[in-house]
C-alpha cells in the first residue's frame, strides 16, 4: 500500500501548489485555461505516445482488455440511466434543467474514465509489480472512450448539425487520439524513434501531469468550493459509479471470464482508481460540465484510498 499512498501524496502536493499559487495571485483563471490547453494539445499527446510505444501488446490485447471494456460499459450505462431520469424530471419540473449533450458526455467521463496515467502507472508498478498492467484500461480510454467523447463534445459546441464525415474525421484531427494511435503503431512495428525525436517528445510529455494538477489546484482555489457548484445527487451518482460500480463490475466480469487471481486483483484495483485529471482538461477545453469534472475528481480521489485499500485486503 505504500505505492498507493505515495501516488496520492504526490498528486495532493502538486494540486496544493496550484492552489497556493492561485491564492498568492501568481496564477489566475486565465493561467488555468492556458495550462489546460497546453496539457490537452501538446503535453498529454506527447505523454501518451511515449507510454504506448513501449506497451507489450500481447499483454494489452488480453482478457484484461475485455474486462476493462465491460467495466467502462457498465458505468457508462449507469450514467445513461441517470441522464434519462434527469431529463424526465426536467419535463415535469422546468426548474430542474435537463443536462445537455456536452454535460452528459462529461458526466459519463466522470463515472468511467480512470486515472490511468499519473496514478495508474505508479500503482501498477509499485503495488501490482508491473507497469504494463495499466495498458489495457489506458488503451480502452484513449482509443475508444476518449475519441467518442471528443466527437460528441465537438458536436455539442458546434451549435449546428454536423455531417457524417465531420463526425468520422474528428478523431483524425484530435491530438490525443493521433498520439495514441501513433504510440500503438510504433509498438506494433517494434521500432524506435530516433533519439533526436524521442527525447524532446518525452521532455514535453513530462509537462502533462504537472500542468493538469496545477490547473486543477487553481480551479479549486478560484472556483466554488467542492460540492457547492453542482447538485449533490449528480455528484454522488458520478462518484458512486466510479468508485463502487466500476471496480465491482470489473471483479464480476473478471470472475466470469476466468481471470487468474493476480490478473483479477489488478483489473479490480485499477478500476477503483479515481476520475482522471484528463476529464477536467477536456471539460475545460469544451466549457461543458467543468464544475462536475472538478468535484468528481476531488471526491473520487479521496474515496479511492479506502476503496483500493478494501480491494487489497479482500483480494490482495
C-alpha positions as CSV (number, residue, x, y, z in Angstrom):
1,X,0.0,0.0,0.0
2,X,3.0,2.3,0.2
3,X,2.9,2.8,-3.6
4,X,-0.8,3.8,-3.4
5,X,-0.2,6.4,-0.6
6,X,2.9,7.7,-2.4
7,X,0.9,8.2,-5.6
8,X,-1.9,10.0,-3.9
9,X,0.5,12.1,-1.8
10,X,2.4,13.3,-4.9
11,X,-0.9,14.4,-6.6
12,X,-2.0,16.2,-3.4
13,X,1.2,18.2,-3.1
14,X,1.2,19.4,-6.7
15,X,-2.6,20.3,-6.5
16,X,-1.8,22.2,-3.3
17,X,0.9,24.1,-5.1
18,X,-1.6,25.2,-7.8
19,X,-4.0,26.2,-5.0
20,X,-1.2,28.3,-3.3
21,X,-0.1,29.9,-6.5
22,X,-3.7,31.0,-7.2
23,X,-4.1,32.2,-3.6
24,X,-1.0,34.3,-3.9
25,X,-2.1,35.8,-7.3
26,X,0.7,34.2,-9.3
27,X,-1.9,32.2,-11.4
28,X,-5.4,33.2,-12.3
29,X,-8.3,31.7,-14.3
30,X,-6.6,32.7,-17.5
31,X,-3.5,30.8,-16.4
32,X,-5.6,27.8,-15.6
33,X,-7.1,27.8,-19.1
34,X,-3.6,28.1,-20.6
35,X,-2.3,25.2,-18.5
36,X,-5.3,23.1,-19.5
37,X,-4.9,23.9,-23.2
38,X,-1.2,23.2,-23.1
39,X,-1.9,19.8,-21.5
40,X,-4.7,19.0,-24.0
41,X,-2.9,19.9,-27.2
42,X,0.8,19.4,-26.5
43,X,1.9,17.7,-23.3
44,X,-0.7,14.9,-23.0
45,X,-0.3,13.7,-26.6
46,X,3.4,13.5,-26.1
47,X,3.0,11.6,-22.8
48,X,0.5,9.1,-24.4
49,X,2.9,8.4,-27.3
50,X,5.8,7.7,-25.0
51,X,3.8,5.4,-22.8
52,X,2.1,3.4,-25.5
53,X,5.1,2.9,-27.7
54,X,6.6,0.7,-25.1
55,X,3.5,-1.3,-24.3
56,X,3.6,-5.1,-24.5
57,X,0.8,-5.7,-27.0
58,X,0.5,-9.4,-26.2
59,X,-0.5,-8.4,-22.6
60,X,-2.5,-5.4,-23.7
61,X,-4.9,-7.3,-26.0
62,X,-5.9,-9.9,-23.5
63,X,-8.8,-10.8,-21.2
64,X,-7.8,-7.8,-19.1
65,X,-8.8,-5.6,-22.1
66,X,-12.2,-7.4,-22.3
67,X,-12.8,-6.8,-18.6
68,X,-11.8,-3.2,-18.8
69,X,-14.2,-2.6,-21.7
70,X,-17.0,-4.3,-19.8
71,X,-16.4,-2.2,-16.6
72,X,-16.5,1.0,-18.6
73,X,-19.7,0.0,-20.4
74,X,-21.4,-0.8,-17.1
75,X,-20.6,2.7,-15.6
76,X,-21.5,4.4,-18.9
77,X,-24.8,2.6,-18.9
78,X,-25.4,3.7,-15.3
79,X,-24.7,7.3,-16.2
80,X,-27.1,6.9,-19.2
81,X,-29.9,5.8,-16.8
82,X,-29.3,8.9,-14.6
83,X,-29.3,11.2,-17.7
84,X,-32.7,9.8,-18.9
85,X,-34.1,10.2,-15.4
86,X,-32.8,13.8,-15.2
87,X,-34.4,14.6,-18.5
88,X,-37.7,13.1,-17.5
89,X,-37.7,15.1,-14.3
90,X,-36.9,18.3,-16.2
91,X,-40.1,17.7,-18.3
92,X,-42.2,17.5,-15.1
93,X,-40.3,20.3,-13.3
94,X,-38.8,23.0,-15.5
95,X,-36.9,24.4,-12.5
96,X,-34.5,21.4,-12.9
97,X,-32.9,21.9,-16.3
98,X,-32.0,18.7,-18.3
99,X,-28.3,18.1,-18.9
100,X,-27.3,18.9,-22.5
101,X,-25.2,16.7,-24.7
102,X,-21.9,18.2,-23.6
103,X,-22.8,17.9,-19.9
104,X,-24.0,14.3,-20.4
105,X,-20.7,13.4,-22.1
106,X,-18.6,14.9,-19.2
107,X,-20.8,13.1,-16.7
108,X,-20.1,9.8,-18.4
109,X,-16.4,10.5,-18.4
110,X,-16.6,11.4,-14.7
111,X,-18.1,8.0,-13.9
112,X,-15.9,5.8,-16.1
113,X,-12.6,7.5,-17.1
114,X,-9.9,6.0,-14.8
115,X,-6.8,8.0,-13.7
116,X,-4.6,5.5,-15.5
117,X,-1.8,7.9,-16.1
118,X,-0.4,9.7,-13.1
119,X,-2.0,7.3,-10.6
120,X,-2.4,4.1,-12.6
121,X,1.1,3.8,-13.9
122,X,2.9,4.2,-10.5
123,X,0.3,2.0,-8.7
124,X,0.7,-0.7,-11.4
125,X,4.4,-0.5,-11.0
126,X,4.8,-0.3,-7.2
127,X,1.7,-2.1,-5.9
128,X,0.9,-4.6,-8.7
129,X,4.5,-5.1,-9.7
130,X,4.2,-4.4,-13.4
131,X,3.5,-1.0,-15.1
132,X,2.3,-2.8,-18.2
133,X,-0.9,-3.9,-16.4
134,X,-2.3,-0.4,-16.8
135,X,-2.0,-0.6,-20.6
136,X,-5.4,-2.3,-21.3
137,X,-7.5,0.3,-19.4
138,X,-5.3,3.1,-20.9
139,X,-6.0,1.9,-24.4
140,X,-9.7,1.5,-23.8
141,X,-9.8,5.1,-22.8
142,X,-7.6,6.8,-25.3
143,X,-8.6,4.7,-28.3
144,X,-12.3,4.1,-27.7
145,X,-13.8,6.2,-24.9
146,X,-11.9,9.4,-25.4
147,X,-12.4,9.7,-29.2
148,X,-16.1,9.0,-28.9
149,X,-16.4,11.6,-26.1
150,X,-14.5,14.2,-28.0
151,X,-16.5,13.7,-31.2
152,X,-19.7,14.2,-29.2
153,X,-18.3,17.3,-27.5
154,X,-17.3,18.7,-30.8
155,X,-21.0,18.3,-31.9
156,X,-22.2,19.8,-28.7
157,X,-20.2,23.0,-29.1
158,X,-20.7,23.3,-32.9
159,X,-24.2,24.6,-32.4
160,X,-25.3,23.1,-35.7
161,X,-25.8,19.8,-37.5
162,X,-22.5,18.1,-38.3
163,X,-22.1,15.9,-41.3
164,X,-21.2,12.2,-41.1
165,X,-17.7,12.9,-42.4
166,X,-17.3,15.7,-39.9
167,X,-18.1,13.2,-37.1
168,X,-16.0,10.4,-38.5
169,X,-13.0,12.6,-39.1
170,X,-12.9,14.2,-35.6
171,X,-10.6,11.5,-34.1
172,X,-8.2,12.1,-37.1
173,X,-7.9,15.8,-36.1
174,X,-7.6,15.3,-32.3
175,X,-4.0,15.4,-30.9
176,X,-4.8,12.9,-28.1
177,X,-6.2,10.3,-30.4
178,X,-3.5,10.8,-33.1
179,X,-0.7,10.4,-30.5
180,X,-2.3,7.3,-29.0
181,X,-2.6,5.7,-32.4
182,X,1.0,6.6,-33.2
183,X,2.2,5.0,-30.0
184,X,0.3,1.8,-30.7
185,X,1.7,1.7,-34.3
186,X,5.3,2.1,-33.1
187,X,4.7,-0.7,-30.7
188,X,3.2,-2.9,-33.4
189,X,6.1,-2.3,-35.8
190,X,8.6,-2.8,-32.9
191,X,10.7,0.2,-33.9
192,X,12.2,3.1,-32.0
193,X,12.0,6.7,-32.8
194,X,15.4,8.5,-33.3
195,X,16.7,9.9,-30.1
196,X,16.7,13.4,-31.5
197,X,12.9,12.9,-31.9
198,X,12.0,10.8,-28.9
199,X,13.9,12.9,-26.3
200,X,12.0,16.1,-27.0
201,X,8.7,14.3,-27.1
202,X,9.5,12.7,-23.7
203,X,10.6,16.0,-22.3
204,X,7.4,17.8,-23.4
205,X,5.3,14.8,-22.2
206,X,6.7,15.4,-18.7
207,X,4.7,18.6,-18.5
208,X,1.4,16.8,-18.9
209,X,0.7,15.7,-15.3
210,X,2.1,18.8,-13.6
211,X,0.1,21.1,-15.9
212,X,-3.1,19.2,-15.2
213,X,-2.6,19.2,-11.5
214,X,-1.6,22.8,-11.2
215,X,-4.7,23.8,-13.3
216,X,-6.9,21.7,-11.1
217,X,-5.4,23.4,-7.9
218,X,-6.1,26.8,-9.4
219,X,-9.7,25.8,-10.1
220,X,-10.2,24.6,-6.5
221,X,-9.0,28.0,-5.2
222,X,-10.8,30.3,-7.6
223,X,-14.0,28.4,-8.2
224,X,-16.9,27.4,-5.9
225,X,-16.0,25.1,-3.1
226,X,-16.2,21.4,-4.0
227,X,-19.8,20.1,-3.5
228,X,-21.3,23.6,-3.9
229,X,-21.0,24.0,-7.6
230,X,-23.1,21.1,-8.7
231,X,-26.2,19.3,-7.3
232,X,-25.3,16.7,-4.7
233,X,-27.3,14.0,-6.4
234,X,-25.4,14.5,-9.6
235,X,-22.1,14.4,-7.9
236,X,-22.9,11.4,-5.8
237,X,-24.1,9.5,-8.8
238,X,-20.9,10.1,-10.8
239,X,-18.6,9.3,-7.9
240,X,-20.6,6.3,-6.8
241,X,-20.5,4.8,-10.3
242,X,-16.7,5.5,-10.5
243,X,-15.5,4.3,-7.1
244,X,-18.0,1.5,-6.4
245,X,-19.8,0.3,-9.6
246,X,-16.8,0.2,-11.9
247,X,-14.5,-2.0,-9.7
248,X,-17.4,-4.3,-8.8
249,X,-18.2,-4.7,-12.5
250,X,-14.6,-5.4,-13.2
251,X,-14.4,-8.0,-10.5
252,X,-17.6,-9.8,-11.6
253,X,-16.8,-9.8,-15.2
254,X,-13.2,-10.9,-14.4
255,X,-14.6,-13.9,-12.5
256,X,-16.9,-14.8,-15.3
257,X,-14.2,-14.8,-18.0
258,X,-11.8,-16.8,-15.7
259,X,-9.1,-14.4,-14.9
260,X,-6.4,-15.8,-12.6
261,X,-6.3,-14.3,-9.1
262,X,-3.4,-12.0,-9.9
263,X,-5.0,-10.5,-13.0
264,X,-8.4,-10.2,-11.3
265,X,-6.8,-8.3,-8.4
266,X,-5.0,-6.0,-11.0
267,X,-8.1,-5.1,-13.0
268,X,-10.2,-4.5,-9.9
269,X,-7.6,-2.2,-8.3
270,X,-7.2,-0.2,-11.5
271,X,-10.9,0.1,-11.9
272,X,-11.2,1.5,-8.4
273,X,-8.9,4.5,-9.2
274,X,-10.5,7.9,-9.3
275,X,-11.7,10.0,-12.2
276,X,-8.8,11.1,-14.3
277,X,-7.4,14.6,-14.4
278,X,-7.9,14.5,-18.2
279,X,-11.6,14.8,-17.7
280,X,-11.2,18.2,-16.2
281,X,-8.8,19.2,-19.0
282,X,-11.4,18.0,-21.6
283,X,-14.3,19.7,-19.8
284,X,-12.3,23.0,-19.6
285,X,-11.4,22.8,-23.3
286,X,-15.1,22.5,-24.3
287,X,-16.5,24.5,-21.4
288,X,-19.0,21.8,-20.5
289,X,-19.5,20.3,-17.1
290,X,-16.3,21.8,-15.7
291,X,-17.5,22.0,-12.1
292,X,-18.8,18.4,-12.1
293,X,-15.5,17.2,-13.5
294,X,-13.6,19.2,-10.9
295,X,-15.7,18.0,-8.0
296,X,-15.9,14.3,-9.2
297,X,-12.1,14.2,-9.4
298,X,-11.7,15.7,-5.9
299,X,-14.3,13.5,-4.2
300,X,-13.4,10.3,-6.0
301,X,-9.7,10.8,-5.3
302,X,-10.4,11.0,-1.6
303,X,-12.7,7.9,-1.6
304,X,-10.4,5.9,-3.8
305,X,-7.9,5.5,-0.9
306,X,-10.3,3.4,1.2
307,X,-11.7,1.7,-1.9
308,X,-8.3,0.5,-3.1
309,X,-7.4,-0.5,0.5
310,X,-10.5,-2.6,0.7
311,X,-9.8,-4.3,-2.6
312,X,-6.2,-5.0,-1.5
313,X,-7.4,-6.5,1.8
314,X,-10.1,-8.7,0.2
315,X,-8.2,-9.8,-3.0
316,X,-4.5,-9.0,-2.4
